[in-house]
Amino acid sequence: YYLIGEAVVHCELKGEEAVWSAKPAICARILCPPPPKIENGKHTFSDVEVFHYLEAVTYSCDPAPGPEEYSLVGERTLYCASHQKWSSDAPECKVVRCPFPVVANGKQISGFGKTFSYKATVMFECNKGFYLNGSDTIICGGNSTWEPSIPTCPKVSTPSTAKPLNSSVSGPKPTHPTKPPVSNYPGYPNPREGLFDLDDLDAWVIALIVVTALLAVAVIVVGLYKFLQRRKKGTYIIDESHREVKFTSL
């Protein structure tokens, strides 16, 4: 049912009488006229003149005279939604043929067929080295076009390995990576350091030479002293057999 009249009325004072601001509303049954007729098609209950609330009809298409069949484009079922108003517009019966979908550098993986009529669904994927630009799934629409449009498969771009040309733009020079520091192991010297410090080694060599020289001088002095002492105590000669003979002085 639907309301005819004012939804809200007020009690008003008119002279000495109390009256309502409007006539009381009434509730009437929701009725719809017959749905629209369509070309190349029909609907059920075509002989009914009045349709009540939520009563529905279903549309269908007539057989096509040629090899191309009619497709029902739009809502197949309509119902009486409100007073004299159907739930949607009437559908159409027409020939729908979408062009054969071709994707360069790609291939169709589902929805194969020789022709593609209304609501036909096709899926694609790109060849290796190419990426999909657009939707992988398309549907043949009522205007004989694919919805969304047929995707493309552009080539995957790879970063260039060529060295860039010298540029006049000034900037900081690139720094070369340095080798990581070599860690020391306990008990082993650092590989970058020698076993001895050269300065310490030179000092030790000089000290050793000085000590050796002093010892040599001391040995010579002591030997000379003993020799002189022995000369004072006696005379030494060599006999014919080359033996040393000592003569003690008186």
C-alpha positions in Angstrom: 0.0 0.0 0.0 1.0 3.6 -0.4 -0.2 6.7 1.3 -2.6 9.2 -0.4 -2.9 12.5 1.4 -0.9 14.3 4.2 1.1 12.1 6.4 0.7 14.5 9.3 -2.4 16.6 10.2 -2.9 19.0 13.0 -5.9 19.9 15.1 -6.6 23.6 14.6 -9.1 26.0 16.1 -11.2 27.7 13.4 -13.6 30.2 15.0 -15.2 28.3 17.8 -14.7 24.9 16.2 -11.7 22.5 16.3 -10.9 21.1 12.9 -8.1 19.1 11.2 -5.6 20.9 9.0 -6.2 18.4 6.2 -8.4 15.6 5.2 -7.4 12.2 6.6 -5.0 10.3 4.4 -5.9 6.9 2.9 -3.8 3.9 2.0 -4.2 2.6 -1.5 -2.9 -0.6 -2.9 0.3 -0.3 -4.9 -0.4 -1.1 -8.6 1.8 -1.0 -11.7 0.8 -0.9 -15.3 2.1 -3.5 -17.7 5.9 -3.3 -18.2 7.3 -1.9 -21.5 7.3 -4.1 -24.6 10.6 -4.6 -26.3 11.7 -5.2 -29.8 12.8 -8.8 -30.7 11.6 -10.0 -27.3 8.7 -10.4 -24.9 7.9 -10.8 -21.2 5.8 -13.1 -19.2 2.2 -12.3 -18.2 1.9 -10.1 -21.2 -2.0 -10.4 -21.0 -2.2 -8.9 -17.5 -3.3 -5.3 -17.4 -2.5 -4.5 -13.7 0.3 -5.7 -11.6 0.3 -5.6 -7.8 3.1 -4.7 -5.5 6.2 -7.1 -5.9 4.6 -9.0 -8.8 7.3 -9.7 -11.4 7.8 -10.4 -15.0 10.6 -12.1 -16.9 11.9 -11.0 -20.3 13.3 -13.2 -23.1 14.5 -12.7 -26.7 12.9 -14.1 -29.8 14.9 -16.4 -32.1 17.1 -14.4 -34.5 16.3 -14.7 -38.2 20.0 -15.1 -39.1 23.0 -17.0 -37.7 23.6 -14.4 -35.1 21.5 -14.9 -31.9 19.9 -12.1 -29.9 21.4 -11.3 -26.5 19.3 -10.0 -23.6 21.1 -6.8 -22.5 19.9 -5.5 -19.1 17.9 -6.9 -16.2 16.0 -10.1 -17.1 13.5 -9.8 -14.3 11.5 -6.7 -13.3 9.1 -6.3 -10.3 6.5 -3.8 -9.2 8.5 -1.7 -6.7 6.3 1.2 -6.0 3.1 2.8 -7.3 3.3 2.7 -11.1 7.0 2.1 -11.1 9.0 -1.0 -12.0 12.3 -1.9 -10.4 14.4 -1.0 -13.5 14.2 -0.2 -17.1 13.2 -2.8 -19.6 16.1 -4.8 -21.2 17.0 -4.9 -24.9 17.3 -7.9 -27.3 20.0 -7.3 -29.9 23.0 -9.0 -31.5 26.2 -8.5 -29.5 29.5 -9.6 -30.9 32.8 -8.5 -29.5 36.0 -8.6 -31.7 38.4 -11.4 -31.2 40.7 -10.4 -28.4 44.4 -10.3 -29.3 47.2 -9.3 -26.9 50.7 -8.8 -28.4 53.4 -10.5 -26.3 50.6 -12.3 -24.4 48.2 -15.2 -24.6 44.6 -16.1 -23.8 44.3 -18.6 -20.9 40.5 -19.0 -20.6 37.2 -18.2 -22.4 38.2 -19.7 -25.7 35.7 -19.6 -28.5 35.2 -18.7 -32.2 32.8 -15.9 -31.4 32.2 -13.8 -28.3 28.7 -12.7 -27.4 27.3 -10.8 -24.5 28.8 -11.5 -21.1 31.6 -13.7 -22.7 34.6 -13.6 -20.3 38.2 -14.0 -21.3 41.5 -14.0 -19.3 45.0 -13.3 -20.4 48.6 -13.5 -19.2 51.8 -12.0 -20.6 54.8 -13.9 -22.0 58.0 -14.1 -20.0 59.8 -10.8 -20.0 56.6 -8.8 -20.3 54.2 -7.4 -17.7 50.4 -7.0 -17.8 49.2 -3.4 -18.2 45.4 -3.4 -17.4 43.0 -6.1 -16.2 43.7 -9.7 -16.8 39.9 -10.4 -17.2 37.6 -8.7 -19.7 33.9 -9.1 -20.4 32.0 -8.5 -23.7 29.6 -5.6 -23.0 26.2 -4.8 -24.4 27.7 -2.3 -27.0 29.9 -5.1 -28.5 33.0 -3.7 -26.8 35.3 -5.3 -24.2 34.9 -4.0 -20.6 37.4 -3.0 -19.4 39.5 -2.5 -22.6 41.9 -5.3 -23.8 45.1 -5.1 -21.8 48.6 -4.8 -23.2 51.9 -6.5 -22.4 54.8 -4.0 -22.5 58.4 -5.3 -22.2 60.0 -5.4 -18.8 62.6 -2.7 -18.7 66.0 -3.7 -17.4 68.5 -1.2 -15.9 71.3 -0.2 -18.3 74.8 -1.5 -17.6 76.5 1.0 -19.8 78.7 3.6 -18.0 77.1 7.1 -18.0 78.8 9.8 -20.1 80.8 12.4 -18.3 78.5 15.1 -17.0 79.3 18.8 -16.5 77.4 18.8 -13.3 79.9 19.2 -10.5 79.6 17.2 -7.3 81.6 15.2 -4.8 83.8 12.6 -6.2 82.7 9.0 -5.4 84.6 7.4 -2.6 86.0 3.9 -3.1 85.1 1.4 -0.5 87.9 0.6 1.9 88.8 -2.9 3.1 87.4 -3.8 6.4 89.8 -3.9 9.3 91.5 -7.2 10.0 90.7 -8.5 13.4 93.4 -9.7 15.7 93.3 -13.1 17.3 94.5 -13.5 20.9 98.1 -14.6 21.0 98.9 -13.6 17.4 100.4 -10.3 16.1 98.5 -8.0 13.9 99.3 -8.9 10.3 99.8 -5.2 9.5 102.4 -4.8 12.2 105.9 -6.4 11.9 107.3 -8.7 14.4 109.7 -6.0 15.6 109.6 -2.2 15.6 112.5 -1.0 13.4 113.3 1.8 15.8 113.5 -0.6 18.7 115.6 -3.0 16.6 118.2 -0.3 15.7 118.5 0.6 19.4 119.2 -3.0 20.3 121.8 -3.5 17.5 123.7 -0.3 18.6 123.6 -1.4 22.2 124.9 -4.9 21.3 127.7 -3.5 19.2 128.8 -1.1 22.0 128.8 -3.9 24.6 130.7 -6.2 22.3 133.3 -3.6 21.6 133.7 -2.8 25.3 134.1 -6.5 26.1 136.7 -6.9 23.3 138.7 -3.9 24.6 138.5 -5.3 28.1 139.8 -8.7 26.9 142.7 -7.0 25.1 143.7 -4.9 28.0 143.6 -7.9 30.4 145.7 -10.0 28.0 148.3 -7.3 27.5 148.5 -6.7 31.3 149.2 -10.4 31.9 151.7 -10.6 29.2 153.7 -7.7 30.6 153.6 -9.2 34.0 155.1 -12.5 32.7 157.8 -10.6 30.9 158.9 -9.0 34.1 159.3 -12.4 35.9 161.5 -14.3 33.3 162.8 -14.6 29.8 161.5 -16.8 27.2 163.5 -18.3 24.3 162.8 -20.9 21.8 165.3 -23.8 21.5 166.2 -25.7 18.4 163.2 -28.0 18.7 161.0 -24.9 18.7 160.0 -25.4 22.3 159.7 -22.5 24.6 162.3 -22.5 27.4 161.9 -20.2 30.3 164.9 -18.8 32.2 164.2 -17.3 35.5 166.1 -14.1 36.1 168.3 -13.9 39.2 
